[in-house]
């Protein structure tokens, strides 16, 4: 049913090339927790995702992805947040204020490395355009990136403020398009075409019934593993396949985590840190030149931070430390599956000078998974 809905959505939008099947549709079950309805970050109530994809011949393959924690005025109703840095070779903006105050006040935007400044400007424009924000003189835009220079002529800096604003305006709940879309249009992962991926997990009702959703922008290397199976080694394609030769691989991974669990910035940072375990499970290694960041947000409505409140004391509800373990597991599983979904749904792409990145050979991958008895 989900696959049909994706095809229908793409047909309505004019893109008749339906999305490829996702990990779970092949019978691969990652982890022990159950996914949400769409197995996507938008399973967290109120969360929206929008993409703006920009392609032009073989030289431009890039875009923007926007993630909104709720549909209201985010500046006026800030949400608790934290950012964890796995490896800091990146250009994420907005970090210091999130670290200091423990919340975010704009949508989260993902794009390419050289478009971070224009995306930040667009987020400022977006925030100031809301009538309720008249008089606001300081905005902390949160923008993450990965470098898509292999498939995209990045120095042309084709992304404009209008592209970013369109991604925000397109943001919606429900099914999230994956693969070569938005900020994942020109990315490469484990030597194959990467992109945008998403997944979710639900904590059992007797432990709170909370939802954790993850969206990733994959652009990194390592030795690909799927549900513990050494797929990269079996395919003979991985970062250190020629150890005796000099090998340089740039890349990054952006992880955005949303949950409706009542958490403050301290436990959100602990939650974000577990995304690195999800990356590691896929064989990612956060290499020297990789910028690996996880942004975690709690959408729990009663804990929003009002910009205009005159109350001296804020009353919040917080989950106890002892109740965090299943949320940690949910983040690890969702991050792992989201990364694999980005590979399964991506398509081969060409860049300038006929540079080509092949998509993951899914049929061969499924054969390998069957060999290791991982197809359910």
Long-range contacts (C-beta under 8 A, 24 or more apart in sequence): 2-38, 2-39, 2-175, 5-175, 6-175, 6-177, 9-175, 9-177, 10-177, 19-177, 19-178, 19-179, 19-345, 20-179, 20-344, 20-345, 20-346, 20-347, 20-362, 21-344, 21-345, 21-362, 22-178, 22-341, 22-344, 22-345, 23-226, 23-337, 23-340, 23-341, 23-344, 24-337, 26-344, 26-362, 26-366, 26-369, 26-375, 27-375, 27-376, 28-226, 28-227, 28-340, 28-369, 28-374, 28-375, 28-376, 29-227, 29-376, 30-227, 30-333, 30-336, 30-337, 30-340, 31-201, 31-329, 31-332, 31-333, 31-336, 31-337, 32-329, 32-333, 33-201, 33-202, 33-203, 33-204, 33-326, 33-329, 33-330, 33-333, 34-201, 34-202, 35-199, 35-200, 35-201, 35-202, 35-337, 36-200, 36-201, 36-202, 36-211, 36-213, 38-174, 38-175, 38-176, 38-200, 39-198, 39-199, 39-200, 39-337, 40-175, 40-176, 40-198, 40-199, 40-200, 40-213, 40-215, 41-67, 41-176, 41-198, 41-199, 41-200, 41-213, 41-214, 41-215, 41-256, 41-258, 42-172, 42-173, 42-174, 42-175, 42-176, 42-198, 42-213, 43-200, 43-202, 43-211, 43-213, 44-200, 44-211, 44-212, 44-213, 44-258, 44-259, 44-260, 44-299, 45-211, 45-260, 45-299, 46-70, 46-71, 46-173, 46-299, 47-173, 47-213, 47-258, 47-299, 48-171, 48-172, 48-173, 49-171, 49-172, 49-176, 49-198, 49-215, 50-166, 50-167, 50-168, 50-169, 50-170, 50-171, 50-172, 50-182, 51-167, 51-170, 51-177, 51-181, 51-182, 51-183, 51-196, 52-163, 52-164, 52-166, 52-167, 52-170, 52-182, 53-180, 53-181, 53-182, 53-185, 54-158, 54-159, 54-163, 54-185, 55-185, 56-158, 58-350, 58-351, 58-352, 58-354, 59-152, 59-153, 59-156, 59-351, 59-352, 60-152, 60-153, 60-156, 60-158, 61-148, 61-151, 61-152, 61-180, 61-185, 61-186, 61-349, 61-351, 62-111, 62-112, 62-115, 62-148, 62-152, 62-154, 62-158, 62-159, 62-183, 62-185, 62-186, 63-111, 63-159, 63-163, 63-167, 63-181, 63-182, 63-183, 63-184, 63-185, 63-186, 64-109, 64-110, 64-111, 64-115, 64-119, 64-159, 64-163, 64-164, 64-166, 64-167, 64-182, 64-183, 65-109, 65-110, 65-111, 65-167, 65-181, 65-182, 65-183, 65-184, 65-196, 65-215, 65-217, 66-107, 66-108, 66-109, 66-110, 66-164, 66-167, 66-168, 66-170, 66-171, 67-107, 67-108, 67-109, 67-110, 67-171, 67-215, 67-256, 67-258, 68-107, 68-108, 68-168, 68-171, 69-104, 69-107, 69-108, 69-258, 69-297, 69-299, 70-299, 70-301, 73-130, 73-132, 73-133, 74-104, 74-105, 74-106, 74-107, 74-127, 75-105, 75-106, 75-127, 75-130, 75-133, 75-136, 75-139, 75-307, 76-132, 76-133, 76-306, 76-307, 76-308, 77-304, 77-305, 77-306, 77-307, 78-103, 78-104, 78-105, 78-304, 78-305, 78-306, 78-307, 79-103, 79-104, 79-297, 79-298, 79-299, 79-303, 79-304, 79-305, 80-263, 80-264, 80-265, 80-268, 80-297, 80-298, 80-300, 80-303, 80-304, 80-305, 81-265, 81-268, 81-295, 81-296, 81-297, 81-298, 82-265, 82-266, 82-268, 82-269, 82-271, 82-272, 82-295, 82-296, 83-269, 83-272, 83-293, 83-294, 83-295, 83-296, 84-269, 84-272, 84-273, 84-275, 84-276, 84-293, 84-294, 84-296, 85-292, 85-293, 86-253, 86-275, 86-276, 86-279, 86-286, 86-292, 86-293, 86-294, 87-286, 87-287, 87-288, 87-290, 87-291, 87-292, 88-291, 89-252, 89-288, 89-289, 89-290, 89-291, 90-144, 90-145, 90-146, 90-252, 90-291, 90-292, 90-293, 91-116, 91-145, 91-291, 92-116, 92-142, 92-143, 92-144, 92-145, 92-254, 92-291, 92-293, 93-120, 93-141, 93-142, 93-143, 94-120, 94-140, 94-141, 94-142, 94-143, 97-140, 98-140, 98-142, 98-265, 98-295, 102-264, 102-265, 102-266, 102-268, 103-265, 103-305, 104-140, 104-142, 104-295, 104-297, 105-139, 105-140, 105-307, 106-139, 106-140, 106-141, 106-142, 107-142, 107-168, 107-171, 108-142, 108-143, 108-144, 108-256, 108-295, 108-297, 109-141, 109-142, 109-143, 109-144, 109-164, 109-167, 109-168, 110-143, 110-144, 110-145, 110-146, 110-182, 110-183, 110-217, 110-254, 110-256, 111-143, 111-144, 111-145, 111-159, 111-164, 111-183, 112-145, 112-146, 112-147, 112-148, 112-149, 112-152, 112-154, 112-159, 112-183, 112-186, 113-145, 113-146, 113-147, 113-148, 113-149, 113-154, 114-154, 114-155, 114-157, 115-145, 115-157, 115-159, 116-143, 116-145, 118-157, 118-159, 118-160, 118-161, 118-164, 119-143, 119-159, 119-164, 121-161, 122-161, 122-162, 122-163, 122-164, 122-165, 122-168, 123-164, 125-161, 125-165, 126-164, 126-165, 126-168, 142-295, 144-217, 144-254, 144-256, 144-293, 144-295, 145-183, 145-252, 145-254, 145-291, 146-183, 146-187, 146-217, 146-218, 146-219, 146-220, 146-251, 146-252, 146-253, 146-254, 146-291, 147-219, 147-250, 147-251, 147-252, 148-185, 148-186, 148-187, 148-219, 150-186, 150-188, 150-351, 150-355, 150-357, 151-185, 151-186, 151-187, 151-188, 151-349, 151-350, 151-351, 151-355, 151-357, 152-185, 152-186, 152-351, 153-351, 153-352, 176-215, 178-341, 178-342, 178-345, 178-346, 179-342, 179-345, 179-346, 179-347, 180-346, 180-347, 180-349, 183-217, 183-254, 184-217, 184-218, 184-219, 184-342, 184-346, 185-349, 186-349, 186-351, 187-217, 187-218, 187-219, 188-219, 188-251, 188-357, 189-218, 189-219, 189-220, 189-221, 189-251, 189-339, 189-342, 189-343, 189-346, 190-220, 190-221, 190-222, 190-223, 190-224, 190-232, 190-237, 190-238, 190-239, 190-282, 190-283, 190-284, 190-343, 190-360, 191-221, 191-232, 191-237, 191-238, 191-239, 191-357, 192-224, 192-237, 192-343, 192-346, 192-357, 192-358, 192-359, 192-360, 193-343, 193-346, 193-347, 193-348, 193-349, 193-357, 193-358, 193-359, 193-360, 194-218, 194-219, 194-220, 194-342, 194-343, 194-346, 195-342, 195-343, 195-345, 195-346, 196-342, 197-337, 197-338, 197-339, 197-340, 197-341, 197-342, 197-343, 197-345, 198-338, 198-341, 199-333, 199-334, 199-335, 199-336, 199-337, 199-338, 199-341, 200-334, 201-329, 201-330, 201-331, 201-333, 201-334, 202-330, 203-261, 203-326, 203-327, 203-330, 204-326, 207-323, 207-326, 208-261, 208-319, 208-323, 208-326, 210-259, 210-260, 210-261, 210-327, 210-330, 211-259, 211-260, 212-257, 212-258, 212-259, 212-261, 212-327, 212-330, 212-331, 212-334, 213-257, 213-258, 213-259, 213-334, 214-255, 214-256, 214-257, 214-258, 214-275, 214-278, 214-331, 214-334, 214-335, 214-338, 215-255, 215-256, 215-338, 216-253, 216-254, 216-255, 216-256, 216-335, 216-338, 216-339, 216-342, 217-252, 217-253, 217-254, 218-253, 218-339, 218-342, 218-343, 219-251, 219-252, 219-253, 220-251, 220-252, 220-253, 220-279, 220-284, 220-286, 220-287, 220-290, 220-292, 221-249, 221-251, 221-284, 221-285, 221-287, 221-290, 222-282, 222-283, 222-284, 222-285, 222-287, 223-283, 223-285, 224-282, 224-283, 224-343, 225-281, 225-282, 225-283, 226-282, 226-340, 226-365, 226-369, 226-374, 227-369, 227-374, 228-281, 228-372, 228-374, 229-368, 229-369, 229-372, 229-374, 231-365, 231-368, 231-369, 232-283, 234-368, 234-371, 235-361, 235-364, 235-365, 235-368, 238-283, 239-285, 239-287, 248-289, 249-287, 249-289, 250-289, 250-290, 251-287, 251-289, 251-290, 252-290, 252-291, 252-292, 252-293, 253-279, 253-284, 253-286, 253-290, 253-291, 253-292, 253-293, 253-339, 254-293, 254-295, 255-279, 255-292, 255-293, 255-294, 255-295, 255-335, 255-338, 256-294, 256-295, 256-297, 257-294, 257-295, 257-296, 257-297, 257-331, 257-334, 257-335, 258-296, 258-297, 258-299, 259-296, 259-297, 259-298, 259-299, 259-327, 259-330, 260-298, 260-299, 260-300, 261-298, 261-300, 261-319, 261-327, 262-298, 262-300, 262-302, 262-303, 262-316, 262-317, 262-318, 262-319, 263-296, 263-298, 263-300, 263-303, 263-318, 263-319, 263-327, 264-298, 264-303, 264-316, 264-318, 267-318, 267-319, 267-321, 267-324, 268-296, 268-297, 268-298, 269-296, 270-324, 270-328, 271-296, 271-324, 271-327, 271-328, 271-331, 272-296, 272-331, 274-328, 274-331, 274-332, 274-335, 275-331, 275-332, 275-335, 277-332, 277-335, 278-331, 278-332, 278-333, 278-334, 278-335, 278-336, 278-338, 278-339, 279-335, 279-336, 279-339, 281-332, 281-335, 281-336, 282-336, 282-339, 282-340, 284-339, 294-335, 296-331
